[in-house]
Amino acid sequence: MPVLRILPVSTRNAPGLLTWAGWQALRNAEASVLTCREPGWKEALTAAGVFFRAAEKPPLPTVGDACWLLDRESAAFVGAFAAAREAGWADEKILVIEASPLLSGAEAVESVRVMDALRSEGGDLWSAQQTHASLARYLLEETHEVLELLDSPQPERKELLSELGDILFQLVFHARLGQEAGDPWNFDDVARVLNEKMYRRNPHVFQGDGGRVPQSDLSTDEIVAQWHLVKKQEAKGEQRALDASLPLALPALQRAWKIAHRARQEGLSDSLWCSAQKVSRERPELAAALNLLAEVIKFEREDVDLESSLRALLSSTLQDMSNGTGSA
């Protein structure tokens, strides 16, 4: 008696991406039915020489061994067994072939597809009206919301995933806008620049093309020193200001920490402190700030982020007070 092989394929994967077992099932079938929303599957099957017909129901048992290709995330797959029984297939002759494994990163690809749909003609009117500038405030807001969660001792999983997803949405949105620019770029370009930077700055892990190297025995200090050496080489010997590329909107403590960190890496800690003292003598009203900078420089050497520590302390203190457990 003929067998019906159901091939659920994930809409998160590219059309045509099947395991060897999946392609063998399609090639050996007497009849194949395609119930996938992505038109690329028609092209993939045709290119592979697989004969099929597009339909919403499975083939009948009278055609011999058959395959039914359908979207895993669809209602059709949920009701696939019922539809097969209704068509006359016996339960023991209905097999599910797991031939479309979900690849790592597939959901990020789906996020790009979602944004394309929102931004395209006939999509979402609000999304269509946005620009890089109009989205800036949302990226700032979402970042602060994530930081607030990270300051808690144990961030709640569901809430953290949601807030991180909001940041991913902003990145995907900006990448979609870049795709429409005069000199276009997209999400893959952003990821590619990041990946290439990681290859260069982590030669103890990657080869120049991203291939892995044998396990390194470098210490953490050596790895950090190597990172900064590569950054210097990338700058091609150009002298960079200590505050170069640091946003002015960065909180003062965090900005001071970054500057102190760069100064130490460049061997300029003494120059930074001497200049700060000189300015403080000329402007006595900044004496308190000088004391604060001294603390920042001290704790930067110990790799303690005062901005995050103070924010976490305030959050926990206010929570303690709201619980009524703080002593007077």
DRENLUMNU-669184 format. One record per residue (C-alpha): x, y, z; residue in three letters. Coordinates in pm, 1 decimal. Layout:
% residues N
{x = X; y = Y; z = Z; kelum = ALA} .
...
% end
This chain:
% residues 328
{x = 0.0; y = 0.0; z = 0.0; kelum = MET} .
{x = 136.4; y = 345.0; z = -88.0; kelum = PRO} .
{x = 286.9; y = 572.1; z = 176.7; kelum = VAL} .
{x = 228.3; y = 947.3; z = 226.4; kelum = LEU} .
{x = 535.5; y = 1130.5; z = 346.7; kelum = ARG} .
{x = 456.6; y = 1469.5; z = 499.4; kelum = ILE} .
{x = 746.2; y = 1713.7; z = 467.2; kelum = LEU} .
{x = 696.2; y = 2015.5; z = 697.0; kelum = PRO} .
{x = 935.0; y = 2296.2; z = 601.4; kelum = VAL} .
{x = 1000.0; y = 2597.6; z = 818.9; kelum = SER} .
{x = 911.0; y = 2938.1; z = 677.6; kelum = THR} .
{x = 1220.1; y = 3058.8; z = 867.6; kelum = ARG} .
{x = 1445.7; y = 2869.4; z = 627.6; kelum = ASN} .
{x = 1523.8; y = 2957.4; z = 268.3; kelum = ALA} .
{x = 1315.3; y = 2776.6; z = 1.3; kelum = PRO} .
{x = 1498.6; y = 2467.5; z = -122.2; kelum = GLY} .
{x = 1673.2; y = 2400.1; z = 207.4; kelum = LEU} .
{x = 1605.1; y = 2030.2; z = 276.6; kelum = LEU} .
{x = 1802.2; y = 1739.1; z = 417.2; kelum = THR} .
{x = 1913.1; y = 1451.0; z = 196.0; kelum = TRP} .
{x = 1620.9; y = 1242.9; z = 329.7; kelum = ALA} .
{x = 1377.3; y = 1516.9; z = 226.4; kelum = GLY} .
{x = 1502.5; y = 1538.5; z = -128.8; kelum = TRP} .
{x = 1508.8; y = 1158.0; z = -161.4; kelum = GLN} .
{x = 1145.9; y = 1139.0; z = -49.7; kelum = ALA} .
{x = 1045.3; y = 1394.6; z = -311.6; kelum = LEU} .
{x = 1242.0; y = 1228.6; z = -592.0; kelum = ARG} .
{x = 1107.3; y = 880.5; z = -511.3; kelum = ASN} .
{x = 743.3; y = 988.1; z = -483.1; kelum = ALA} .
{x = 494.1; y = 910.9; z = -757.1; kelum = GLU} .
{x = 316.1; y = 1237.5; z = -679.8; kelum = ALA} .
{x = 402.8; y = 1547.0; z = -477.5; kelum = SER} .
{x = 178.7; y = 1827.0; z = -357.2; kelum = VAL} .
{x = 310.7; y = 2169.4; z = -260.0; kelum = LEU} .
{x = 124.4; y = 2375.4; z = 2.3; kelum = THR} .
{x = 376.9; y = 2648.4; z = 84.7; kelum = CYS} .
{x = 318.6; y = 3022.0; z = 83.4; kelum = ARG} .
{x = 674.8; y = 3104.5; z = -25.1; kelum = GLU} .
{x = 686.7; y = 3106.4; z = -409.9; kelum = PRO} .
{x = 1055.0; y = 3019.0; z = -398.9; kelum = GLY} .
{x = 962.6; y = 2655.4; z = -331.7; kelum = TRP} .
{x = 813.5; y = 2621.8; z = -679.3; kelum = LYS} .
{x = 1140.5; y = 2740.5; z = -829.2; kelum = GLU} .
{x = 1346.3; y = 2510.3; z = -604.5; kelum = ALA} .
{x = 1144.1; y = 2199.1; z = -687.1; kelum = LEU} .
{x = 1138.4; y = 2278.3; z = -1058.3; kelum = THR} .
{x = 1515.0; y = 2333.0; z = -1061.9; kelum = ALA} .
{x = 1564.9; y = 1997.2; z = -886.6; kelum = ALA} .
{x = 1350.8; y = 1817.5; z = -1145.8; kelum = GLY} .
{x = 1076.3; y = 1729.5; z = -897.1; kelum = VAL} .
{x = 728.6; y = 1708.7; z = -1048.4; kelum = PHE} .
{x = 458.1; y = 1853.7; z = -826.7; kelum = PHE} .
{x = 127.1; y = 2032.4; z = -821.5; kelum = ARG} .
{x = 23.6; y = 2319.6; z = -598.3; kelum = ALA} .
{x = -280.4; y = 2230.3; z = -386.6; kelum = ALA} .
{x = -425.7; y = 2270.7; z = -38.8; kelum = GLU} .
{x = -499.2; y = 1899.8; z = 11.8; kelum = LYS} .
{x = -275.5; y = 1591.7; z = 5.5; kelum = PRO} .
{x = -263.2; y = 1356.3; z = -294.0; kelum = PRO} .
{x = -491.5; y = 1052.8; z = -292.7; kelum = LEU} .
{x = -365.7; y = 701.5; z = -202.8; kelum = PRO} .
{x = -440.5; y = 585.4; z = -556.7; kelum = THR} .
{x = -134.3; y = 764.7; z = -699.4; kelum = VAL} .
{x = 124.9; y = 549.3; z = -520.6; kelum = GLY} .
{x = 387.2; y = 678.5; z = -277.2; kelum = ASP} .
{x = 334.2; y = 1050.9; z = -231.8; kelum = ALA} .
{x = 484.6; y = 1357.4; z = -66.9; kelum = CYS} .
{x = 311.3; y = 1657.9; z = 81.5; kelum = TRP} .
{x = 530.6; y = 1964.1; z = 131.1; kelum = LEU} .
{x = 377.5; y = 2228.4; z = 358.6; kelum = LEU} .
{x = 471.4; y = 2507.1; z = 597.4; kelum = ASP} .
{x = 542.2; y = 2387.8; z = 951.0; kelum = ARG} .
{x = 401.6; y = 2708.4; z = 1100.3; kelum = GLU} .
{x = 73.9; y = 2685.0; z = 905.0; kelum = SER} .
{x = -273.4; y = 2569.5; z = 998.0; kelum = ALA} .
{x = -239.3; y = 2316.6; z = 715.7; kelum = ALA} .
{x = 34.9; y = 2133.1; z = 906.6; kelum = PHE} .
{x = -166.0; y = 2135.3; z = 1229.2; kelum = VAL} .
{x = -450.2; y = 1961.7; z = 1046.6; kelum = GLY} .
{x = -230.2; y = 1753.4; z = 816.3; kelum = ALA} .
{x = -312.0; y = 1412.4; z = 968.9; kelum = PHE} .
{x = -684.5; y = 1481.8; z = 966.4; kelum = ALA} .
{x = -667.5; y = 1594.8; z = 602.6; kelum = ALA} .
{x = -466.6; y = 1284.6; z = 508.6; kelum = ALA} .
{x = -717.6; y = 1052.7; z = 676.3; kelum = ARG} .
{x = -1002.1; y = 1232.8; z = 501.6; kelum = GLU} .
{x = -823.6; y = 1172.0; z = 170.5; kelum = ALA} .
{x = -814.3; y = 799.9; z = 246.7; kelum = GLY} .
{x = -468.7; y = 745.3; z = 393.6; kelum = TRP} .
{x = -439.9; y = 492.7; z = 678.3; kelum = ALA} .
{x = -261.7; y = 616.7; z = 990.4; kelum = ASP} .
{x = 20.5; y = 363.8; z = 958.8; kelum = GLU} .
{x = 88.7; y = 490.0; z = 605.2; kelum = LYS} .
{x = 128.8; y = 853.0; z = 706.3; kelum = ILE} .
{x = 488.0; y = 944.5; z = 788.4; kelum = LEU} .
{x = 637.4; y = 1279.7; z = 888.9; kelum = VAL} .
{x = 988.1; y = 1340.4; z = 753.9; kelum = ILE} .
{x = 1179.9; y = 1601.3; z = 954.5; kelum = GLU} .
{x = 1369.5; y = 1741.4; z = 657.2; kelum = ALA} .
{x = 1382.9; y = 2114.6; z = 731.1; kelum = SER} .
{x = 1585.1; y = 2168.3; z = 1051.0; kelum = PRO} .
{x = 1558.5; y = 2519.3; z = 1184.7; kelum = LEU} .
{x = 1900.5; y = 2679.5; z = 1149.2; kelum = LEU} .
{x = 2053.3; y = 2906.5; z = 1410.1; kelum = SER} .
{x = 1968.8; y = 3267.1; z = 1320.3; kelum = GLY} .
{x = 1657.3; y = 3171.6; z = 1125.6; kelum = ALA} .
{x = 1435.2; y = 3383.7; z = 1350.5; kelum = GLU} .
{x = 1655.2; y = 3687.4; z = 1281.0; kelum = ALA} .
{x = 1595.6; y = 3626.1; z = 909.4; kelum = VAL} .
{x = 1223.5; y = 3621.3; z = 983.4; kelum = GLU} .
{x = 1258.3; y = 3955.1; z = 1167.5; kelum = SER} .
{x = 1406.3; y = 4104.6; z = 850.5; kelum = VAL} .
{x = 1115.7; y = 3962.7; z = 648.2; kelum = ARG} .
{x = 864.4; y = 4107.7; z = 893.3; kelum = VAL} .
{x = 1025.7; y = 4450.9; z = 865.4; kelum = MET} .
{x = 1028.0; y = 4430.3; z = 486.1; kelum = ASP} .
{x = 653.5; y = 4360.3; z = 494.5; kelum = ALA} .
{x = 587.1; y = 4648.9; z = 734.7; kelum = LEU} .
{x = 790.8; y = 4894.2; z = 529.4; kelum = ARG} .
{x = 677.4; y = 4783.2; z = 183.3; kelum = SER} .
{x = 380.5; y = 4914.4; z = -14.6; kelum = GLU} .
{x = 56.3; y = 4800.1; z = 142.2; kelum = GLY} .
{x = 228.4; y = 4745.1; z = 476.7; kelum = GLY} .
{x = 219.3; y = 4959.0; z = 790.5; kelum = ASP} .
{x = 160.7; y = 5334.2; z = 743.9; kelum = LEU} .
{x = 344.2; y = 5436.1; z = 1063.9; kelum = TRP} .
{x = 650.1; y = 5229.4; z = 968.1; kelum = SER} .
{x = 649.8; y = 5380.4; z = 620.1; kelum = ALA} .
{x = 676.3; y = 5733.2; z = 766.3; kelum = GLN} .
{x = 980.0; y = 5671.7; z = 988.1; kelum = GLN} .
{x = 1338.0; y = 5790.7; z = 931.4; kelum = THR} .
{x = 1670.2; y = 5729.0; z = 1107.9; kelum = HIS} .
{x = 1617.6; y = 6054.2; z = 1298.1; kelum = ALA} .
{x = 1258.7; y = 5982.3; z = 1402.5; kelum = SER} .
{x = 1358.5; y = 5640.3; z = 1536.2; kelum = LEU} .
{x = 1652.2; y = 5768.0; z = 1744.3; kelum = ALA} .
{x = 1447.7; y = 5834.1; z = 2058.1; kelum = ARG} .
{x = 1301.6; y = 5482.6; z = 2052.2; kelum = TYR} .
{x = 1646.2; y = 5323.2; z = 2041.9; kelum = LEU} .
{x = 1746.2; y = 5534.8; z = 2342.2; kelum = LEU} .
{x = 1430.3; y = 5442.7; z = 2533.4; kelum = GLU} .
{x = 1462.1; y = 5072.1; z = 2460.3; kelum = GLU} .
{x = 1828.2; y = 5072.8; z = 2562.9; kelum = THR} .
{x = 1746.7; y = 5228.2; z = 2899.7; kelum = HIS} .
{x = 1469.5; y = 4974.9; z = 2954.7; kelum = GLU} .
{x = 1713.8; y = 4689.3; z = 2894.9; kelum = VAL} .
{x = 1970.5; y = 4849.5; z = 3127.5; kelum = LEU} .
{x = 1706.6; y = 4876.6; z = 3398.4; kelum = GLU} .
{x = 1638.6; y = 4504.3; z = 3371.9; kelum = LEU} .
{x = 2008.6; y = 4415.2; z = 3368.8; kelum = LEU} .
{x = 2056.6; y = 4610.8; z = 3690.6; kelum = ASP} .
{x = 1821.1; y = 4376.2; z = 3872.9; kelum = SER} .
{x = 1982.8; y = 4074.7; z = 4046.4; kelum = PRO} .
{x = 1794.3; y = 3821.6; z = 3834.1; kelum = GLN} .
{x = 1619.7; y = 3965.6; z = 3526.9; kelum = PRO} .
{x = 1293.5; y = 3789.4; z = 3448.5; kelum = GLU} .
{x = 1350.6; y = 3579.8; z = 3135.0; kelum = ARG} .
{x = 1032.1; y = 3666.2; z = 2947.2; kelum = LYS} .
{x = 1064.7; y = 4038.5; z = 3015.9; kelum = GLU} .
{x = 1434.1; y = 4047.3; z = 2919.3; kelum = LEU} .
{x = 1368.0; y = 3863.2; z = 2592.3; kelum = LEU} .
{x = 1090.6; y = 4109.5; z = 2513.5; kelum = SER} .
{x = 1305.7; y = 4416.0; z = 2579.9; kelum = GLU} .
{x = 1603.8; y = 4278.8; z = 2387.3; kelum = LEU} .
{x = 1362.9; y = 4202.3; z = 2104.2; kelum = GLY} .
{x = 1259.3; y = 4568.1; z = 2102.9; kelum = ASP} .
{x = 1623.7; y = 4666.0; z = 2049.4; kelum = ILE} .
{x = 1657.4; y = 4408.0; z = 1770.3; kelum = LEU} .
{x = 1349.8; y = 4562.3; z = 1609.6; kelum = PHE} .
{x = 1523.1; y = 4900.8; z = 1607.3; kelum = GLN} .
{x = 1836.8; y = 4753.9; z = 1447.0; kelum = LEU} .
{x = 1633.4; y = 4573.1; z = 1181.4; kelum = VAL} .
{x = 1434.7; y = 4893.1; z = 1118.6; kelum = PHE} .
{x = 1747.7; y = 5104.8; z = 1064.9; kelum = HIS} .
{x = 1888.0; y = 4837.0; z = 834.6; kelum = ALA} .
{x = 1567.1; y = 4843.9; z = 628.3; kelum = ARG} .
{x = 1599.3; y = 5222.4; z = 596.0; kelum = LEU} .
{x = 1958.9; y = 5172.9; z = 485.5; kelum = GLY} .
{x = 1833.7; y = 4944.5; z = 210.8; kelum = GLN} .
{x = 1636.9; y = 5238.2; z = 69.7; kelum = GLU} .
{x = 1927.1; y = 5485.0; z = 84.3; kelum = ALA} .
{x = 2110.3; y = 5625.5; z = -216.7; kelum = GLY} .
{x = 2411.7; y = 5411.8; z = -124.2; kelum = ASP} .
{x = 2213.2; y = 5110.3; z = -0.5; kelum = PRO} .
{x = 2308.8; y = 4873.4; z = 279.2; kelum = TRP} .
{x = 2110.7; y = 4615.8; z = 474.3; kelum = ASN} .
{x = 2108.0; y = 4396.0; z = 784.5; kelum = PHE} .
{x = 2357.2; y = 4153.7; z = 630.1; kelum = ASP} .
{x = 2601.0; y = 4441.7; z = 575.0; kelum = ASP} .
{x = 2574.6; y = 4537.2; z = 942.9; kelum = VAL} .
{x = 2633.3; y = 4176.2; z = 1050.9; kelum = ALA} .
{x = 2919.6; y = 4137.1; z = 802.0; kelum = ARG} .
{x = 3101.8; y = 4446.7; z = 933.1; kelum = VAL} .
{x = 3059.1; y = 4316.1; z = 1288.8; kelum = LEU} .
{x = 3182.4; y = 3968.4; z = 1197.9; kelum = ASN} .
{x = 3488.9; y = 4097.1; z = 1013.8; kelum = GLU} .
{x = 3572.4; y = 4320.8; z = 1309.7; kelum = LYS} .
{x = 3550.8; y = 4021.1; z = 1544.7; kelum = MET} .
{x = 3777.8; y = 3816.3; z = 1315.6; kelum = TYR} .
{x = 4039.6; y = 4092.8; z = 1320.3; kelum = ARG} .
{x = 4023.7; y = 4172.1; z = 1690.6; kelum = ARG} .
{x = 4021.0; y = 3812.8; z = 1813.3; kelum = ASN} .
{x = 4309.0; y = 3646.1; z = 1627.1; kelum = PRO} .
{x = 4342.1; y = 3401.6; z = 1917.4; kelum = HIS} .
{x = 4002.3; y = 3260.6; z = 1814.0; kelum = VAL} .
{x = 3961.4; y = 3330.9; z = 1441.3; kelum = PHE} .
{x = 4163.1; y = 3323.8; z = 1124.5; kelum = GLN} .
{x = 4127.1; y = 3618.6; z = 889.7; kelum = GLY} .
{x = 3839.2; y = 3450.3; z = 704.1; kelum = ASP} .
{x = 3656.1; y = 3351.6; z = 1022.0; kelum = GLY} .
{x = 3791.5; y = 2997.9; z = 1048.7; kelum = GLY} .
{x = 3881.6; y = 2877.6; z = 1397.3; kelum = ARG} .
{x = 4237.7; y = 2854.0; z = 1523.0; kelum = VAL} .
{x = 4374.5; y = 2610.8; z = 1784.5; kelum = PRO} .
{x = 4280.3; y = 2691.5; z = 2143.0; kelum = GLN} .
{x = 4478.7; y = 2984.5; z = 2280.7; kelum = SER} .
{x = 4643.1; y = 3006.8; z = 2622.0; kelum = ASP} .
{x = 4636.2; y = 3388.3; z = 2635.1; kelum = LEU} .
{x = 4537.5; y = 3545.9; z = 2965.3; kelum = SER} .
{x = 4251.6; y = 3795.0; z = 2990.3; kelum = THR} .
{x = 4498.8; y = 4084.9; z = 3018.0; kelum = ASP} .
{x = 4682.7; y = 3964.6; z = 2706.0; kelum = GLU} .
{x = 4357.0; y = 3934.2; z = 2514.7; kelum = ILE} .
{x = 4254.4; y = 4289.7; z = 2609.1; kelum = VAL} .
{x = 4600.4; y = 4422.1; z = 2513.0; kelum = ALA} .
{x = 4576.9; y = 4240.4; z = 2180.8; kelum = GLN} .
{x = 4231.2; y = 4391.2; z = 2118.3; kelum = TRP} .
{x = 4361.1; y = 4744.8; z = 2167.3; kelum = HIS} .
{x = 4668.6; y = 4676.6; z = 1953.5; kelum = LEU} .
{x = 4448.2; y = 4568.0; z = 1664.3; kelum = VAL} .
{x = 4232.9; y = 4878.7; z = 1711.7; kelum = LYS} .
{x = 4546.4; y = 5092.9; z = 1683.2; kelum = LYS} .
{x = 4645.3; y = 4912.9; z = 1365.7; kelum = GLN} .
{x = 4297.8; y = 4973.0; z = 1224.7; kelum = GLU} .
{x = 4341.9; y = 5344.2; z = 1290.3; kelum = ALA} .
{x = 4657.0; y = 5329.0; z = 1071.5; kelum = LYS} .
{x = 4864.6; y = 5518.6; z = 1324.4; kelum = GLY} .
{x = 4624.6; y = 5813.8; z = 1343.1; kelum = GLU} .
{x = 4614.8; y = 5982.2; z = 1686.1; kelum = GLN} .
{x = 4258.6; y = 5962.9; z = 1814.3; kelum = ARG} .
{x = 4109.4; y = 6195.1; z = 2073.7; kelum = ALA} .
{x = 4018.6; y = 6025.6; z = 2400.0; kelum = LEU} .
{x = 3652.9; y = 6116.0; z = 2350.1; kelum = ASP} .
{x = 3638.6; y = 6024.4; z = 1980.5; kelum = ALA} .
{x = 3304.4; y = 5862.2; z = 1887.9; kelum = SER} .
{x = 3174.1; y = 5890.9; z = 2245.9; kelum = LEU} .
{x = 2818.6; y = 6031.1; z = 2231.3; kelum = PRO} .
{x = 2769.9; y = 6360.5; z = 2414.3; kelum = LEU} .
{x = 2445.4; y = 6222.0; z = 2552.6; kelum = ALA} .
{x = 2635.0; y = 5951.5; z = 2741.5; kelum = LEU} .
{x = 2591.4; y = 5991.8; z = 3119.9; kelum = PRO} .
{x = 2887.5; y = 6185.8; z = 3266.0; kelum = ALA} .
{x = 3007.4; y = 5900.3; z = 3488.8; kelum = LEU} .
{x = 3001.9; y = 5654.1; z = 3201.9; kelum = GLN} .
{x = 3170.7; y = 5903.6; z = 2969.6; kelum = ARG} .
{x = 3442.9; y = 5970.8; z = 3228.7; kelum = ALA} .
{x = 3496.4; y = 5595.3; z = 3275.0; kelum = TRP} .
{x = 3541.8; y = 5542.5; z = 2900.2; kelum = LYS} .
{x = 3785.7; y = 5834.6; z = 2875.6; kelum = ILE} .
{x = 3982.2; y = 5708.6; z = 3176.0; kelum = ALA} .
{x = 3991.9; y = 5361.7; z = 3021.9; kelum = HIS} .
{x = 4120.1; y = 5493.3; z = 2689.5; kelum = ARG} .
{x = 4375.4; y = 5712.9; z = 2864.2; kelum = ALA} .
{x = 4513.5; y = 5413.9; z = 3053.2; kelum = ARG} .
{x = 4529.9; y = 5204.5; z = 2736.6; kelum = GLN} .
{x = 4716.5; y = 5486.3; z = 2559.1; kelum = GLU} .
{x = 4950.3; y = 5550.9; z = 2850.6; kelum = GLY} .
{x = 4793.2; y = 5893.7; z = 2904.4; kelum = LEU} .
{x = 4647.6; y = 5851.2; z = 3254.2; kelum = SER} .
{x = 4898.4; y = 6092.2; z = 3411.3; kelum = ASP} .
{x = 4837.8; y = 6351.8; z = 3139.5; kelum = SER} .
{x = 4461.1; y = 6322.3; z = 3188.0; kelum = LEU} .
{x = 4490.6; y = 6373.9; z = 3564.6; kelum = TRP} .
{x = 4737.5; y = 6661.9; z = 3539.7; kelum = CYS} .
{x = 4518.9; y = 6843.7; z = 3288.3; kelum = SER} .
{x = 4211.7; y = 6789.3; z = 3505.7; kelum = ALA} .
{x = 4394.0; y = 6931.8; z = 3808.6; kelum = GLN} .
{x = 4505.5; y = 7237.1; z = 3606.6; kelum = LYS} .
{x = 4150.6; y = 7304.9; z = 3489.3; kelum = VAL} .
{x = 4020.3; y = 7261.0; z = 3843.8; kelum = SER} .
{x = 4266.3; y = 7519.4; z = 3977.3; kelum = ARG} .
{x = 4154.5; y = 7763.8; z = 3709.2; kelum = GLU} .
{x = 3787.8; y = 7689.3; z = 3778.8; kelum = ARG} .
{x = 3737.1; y = 7622.5; z = 4151.3; kelum = PRO} .
{x = 3368.9; y = 7545.8; z = 4098.9; kelum = GLU} .
{x = 3480.9; y = 7218.5; z = 3937.1; kelum = LEU} .
{x = 3670.0; y = 7095.4; z = 4245.2; kelum = ALA} .
{x = 3394.0; y = 6849.9; z = 4336.5; kelum = ALA} .
{x = 3399.5; y = 6710.6; z = 3983.3; kelum = ALA} .
{x = 3777.0; y = 6659.6; z = 4013.9; kelum = LEU} .
{x = 3720.5; y = 6446.1; z = 4321.7; kelum = ASN} .
{x = 3463.5; y = 6245.7; z = 4131.1; kelum = LEU} .
{x = 3702.4; y = 6197.0; z = 3838.6; kelum = LEU} .
{x = 3963.9; y = 6066.9; z = 4081.5; kelum = ALA} .
{x = 3717.5; y = 5800.0; z = 4194.6; kelum = GLU} .
{x = 3635.1; y = 5710.9; z = 3834.3; kelum = VAL} .
{x = 4004.6; y = 5671.3; z = 3748.2; kelum = ILE} .
{x = 4058.2; y = 5457.9; z = 4057.0; kelum = LYS} .
{x = 3766.1; y = 5224.2; z = 3991.9; kelum = PHE} .
{x = 3835.7; y = 5201.6; z = 3618.1; kelum = GLU} .
{x = 4171.0; y = 5041.1; z = 3705.9; kelum = ARG} .
{x = 3972.2; y = 4784.5; z = 3904.9; kelum = GLU} .
{x = 3728.2; y = 4738.2; z = 3614.0; kelum = ASP} .
{x = 3434.5; y = 4862.5; z = 3822.4; kelum = VAL} .
{x = 3174.9; y = 5053.7; z = 3621.4; kelum = ASP} .
{x = 3058.0; y = 5326.2; z = 3858.5; kelum = LEU} .
{x = 2763.2; y = 5422.0; z = 3636.1; kelum = GLU} .
{x = 2616.0; y = 5072.2; z = 3644.8; kelum = SER} .
{x = 2703.6; y = 5021.9; z = 4011.1; kelum = SER} .
{x = 2539.1; y = 5347.7; z = 4119.0; kelum = LEU} .
{x = 2231.0; y = 5278.5; z = 3908.4; kelum = ARG} .
{x = 2200.3; y = 4927.8; z = 4058.0; kelum = ALA} .
{x = 2249.9; y = 5062.6; z = 4410.1; kelum = LEU} .
{x = 1979.6; y = 5326.1; z = 4367.8; kelum = LEU} .
{x = 1737.9; y = 5074.1; z = 4217.8; kelum = SER} .
{x = 1789.9; y = 4824.7; z = 4499.8; kelum = SER} .
{x = 1777.5; y = 5098.8; z = 4765.8; kelum = THR} .
{x = 1446.5; y = 5235.7; z = 4639.6; kelum = LEU} .
{x = 1306.2; y = 4884.7; z = 4620.2; kelum = GLN} .
{x = 1416.0; y = 4821.2; z = 4977.5; kelum = ASP} .
{x = 1250.7; y = 5144.3; z = 5089.1; kelum = MET} .
{x = 927.5; y = 5060.0; z = 4910.1; kelum = SER} .
{x = 923.3; y = 4725.3; z = 5091.6; kelum = ASN} .
{x = 955.4; y = 4910.7; z = 5421.0; kelum = GLY} .
{x = 1264.2; y = 4715.9; z = 5524.5; kelum = THR} .
{x = 1509.5; y = 5005.4; z = 5529.5; kelum = GLY} .
{x = 1611.5; y = 5131.9; z = 5872.6; kelum = SER} .
{x = 1563.6; y = 5497.1; z = 5962.7; kelum = ALA} .
% end
